[in-house]
């Protein structure tokens, strides 16, 4: 199986995900593409978001994880001995698109990719393309599903592996797992979700390698369809003050989620 991974080098919890993936026996990739993050914020904004999301101790851990990413990003991912990661601006056009075409992928996997892939890009993967999404579908499509699950008082948080199509997180789910939310620290939930997601992806790809095709879709979950963008400071303050609600707030428009980047 010729596996290609699209991701970013800017996720502080990437080591958690890929260590779980390796431990679960996930197959090596023939190529990894690191896409530039599209959401660029000031250092002051990053500090404010970290404090509101995680509190002082959690924010310190978050920044420690970011420092780990200063080592070569290749060391975090399951690359074969003969390959190295490539930093590209886009897989939808230009050199990145041609490099993906040249890779002749059976499966393209997006893990935190900041780009929404066009149908012409997805079509380059012979068996299809998969995305790892941390949020219950179809209710929490878009960005930072775990935050919105917690803010809205959901008892469980979901991690899914689903097929990618022309929509945003609209493809058929092939595997999912859940973790308890309750009043747990958000950072603990994010870490557990990365661990679960790494194992889940490894299992899905191992099955694909044996069968020569992606697993069939799991039964779709009924529920409200929602698209969410990155939370505002007001949303983060509401979360920090504990004013979580069990009622869905109005979802943002799909275009808003696209505009933030990283809707996967």
N, C-alpha and C positions, 0 to 999 in steps of 0.2 A: 504494500500500500504506500503510495507516494503522498505523504502528508505535508501540507504547507500551513503555517500558522501566521496569522496577522494579529499584531498586538501593538502595545506602546511601551516605551521604556520609562514611563512616568507614573506607573502605579506602585505606590509604596508597599502594597500587599502582594505584589507579583511573586516574591520568593515563597510566600506561604502556599500560593496556588500551585506553583510548579514543583515544589518539594513534595506536596501531596500527590501530584500527578506522577512523578517519578516513583514514589514509594508504591503506588498502585500499579506500577508496571506499564504506564502509558508508552506507546510507541514513539520512536524518535522521528523528528521531522527532517525532510530533505532541504527545507528552506524556511526561514523565519523572517518576516518583514516587520520592522519597527516603524510605525507611522508617527509623525509628529503630532503631539496633542494640539487640539484646536482651541481648547478653553485656556486662555492665557489670562492670569490674574496677578495682581501685585502681591508682593511678600506680605504686606499688611493684611490684605484680604485673606490670604492663605492662613495666617496666624489666627485671624478672627474666626474663620470657618472651623479650624481645628479646635479652638477652645470651646466654641458653641456645640460642636458635634460630640467631642470626646471629654471635655473637661481638661484641667491642667495636666494630670498624669497621663491621660490618654493622648493628649496632644504631643507630649514629649516622646512617647513611644512612636507616634506617627512620624515625627521628624527623624527619629533614629532609623526607622525603616527606610525613609527617603535617602539617608546617607548610605545605606547598604546598596542602593542602586547606582552608586558612583563606581562600583567595580564593573568590569566589562559585562554588559547585559547578556552576552552570549552564555555566560556561566550560569544564568538562571534558567535557561530553556533547554528542552530535550533535543538538542541538535545532534546529528550524526557526526562522526569524526571528520567527514570530508566536507562539511558545510560550515558556513558562518552566517550570522544574522546580517541583514541588509537594512540600512536606514533609508527610507523613501518618503517622498512627500505625499504620494497617492498611489493606490492600486487601480484607480479608475482611468488613469491616463498616463501618458509619458513613459519614462523609463521603468517605473514601478509596474505598470500594466504589462509592458513587454517582458519584464523579468518574471512576472507571474505566469505569463503565457509560456515562457521558456521552461518553467519548472514542470510543466505537464502534470499538474496535481490530480490525484484521484479525489482527495478531500481537502477543502480549504476550511480552516477553523479560525474564527474570530474570538479572541479573548481580550475584551476591553478595547477593541479597535475604535479609534475616534472617527472613522470614516464609514459612511453608509455606502455600501457597495452597489453599483449599478448592475442590472441584469446581465450586461455583457461581461462584467467581471466575474459574477457568480457562475456564469456558464463555462468558465475556463476550468472548473473543477469537475472532473468526469463523473464522479459519483454524487456530487452535490457539495453544499457548503453548510457548515454548522456554526452556531453562535452560542456562547455561554452567557446567560442572562441571570442576574441576581435580582429576581423579583417575580411574584406570581403573575402568570399570564392567563388571560389577556388584560387583567386589571391594571398591572403596573408596567406597561410598556414605556420605553424611553430611558431616561437617565436616573441613576441612583435609586433603583426600586426598593432597596433595603431601607433607605431613609423614609420613603413614603409609606411603606408597610408599617414601620415603627410609629411614625407620626399619627397614622390613622388608627392605631390601636389594634392592629391585626395580631391574633394569637400566634401565628406561624409566619415565618419568612421562607420564601422558596428560592431555589436555584434550579434553573432549567437548562437543558441543552435542546435547542430547536433548529430546524432547518432555516436557512436564510432564503428569503424571496425578495420581491421588489418593495415590500412594505417595511415598516419599522417594527421589528419583533412580532411579525404576523405569521411567520412560518410554523409548520406543524411541529409540535413538541415530540421529541424522541425519548427523553428521559427527564425526570425531575426528582428532587429530594427537598425535604423541609427541615427547618430547625426552629426550636421554640424562641419566641420573642419575649412576651411578658414585659417585665420591667428590667430586663438585662441591659448591661452597658452596650451601646451601639458598636463600640470597637470590638467587643467580644463576639458579637453576632457577625460582624464583617469578617473577622478572622475565621470563625467556624464555617461561614459560607464559602470562603476561598478554599478551605480544606475539603469541604464537601464537593465543591465544584471541580477541583482537581481530580478527585477520585471518580466523580461521575463522568467526566470527559474521558478519562483513561478507560473506564469500563465500556463506554460507547464505542470508542475507537478500536479497542481490542476485539469487540464483536464484529465491527466492520472489517477488520483485517482478516478474520477467519471466514466470513461469509462473502466477502468481495462486494459488499454493498452497505449503504447506511441502514441502520435499524429502522423498522417501520415506526410510524408515528404512534405515540401513546394517545389514549382517549383525551380529547380536548376538555378543558375545564370551563364550565359555565361561569358567568359572572359579568360584572360591569367591565366595559372596555375603556381603559384610560391611558392617556399619554402624558408623561410628566417630564419636565425639564429639570435643570439643576436648581436646587432650592435657593430662594432669596435669603438675605440676612434676616428678614422678618420671619420666614419659615424656620430658620435655624434657631432664632430666639424663642419662638413658640415651642420648639422641641426641647430646648434647654430648660425652659421654665416648667416643662411637664404638662403643658396644655394640649395633650394628645387627644384626638377625637376618634371615635369609632365610625364616624360618618365621612364618606368620601367628600373631599373638597372638589371644586370644579377642576377637571383635568385641563392641562394646557393643550393648545392645538398641536397637531402633528408637526406643523411647520416650525413651531417654537422648539420642540424637541430636536428637530433636525438642525436648527440654527445654533444650538449649543455644541453640537458635535458629540461624538462618543455615544450615540443612542443605543449602541449594542451593549 
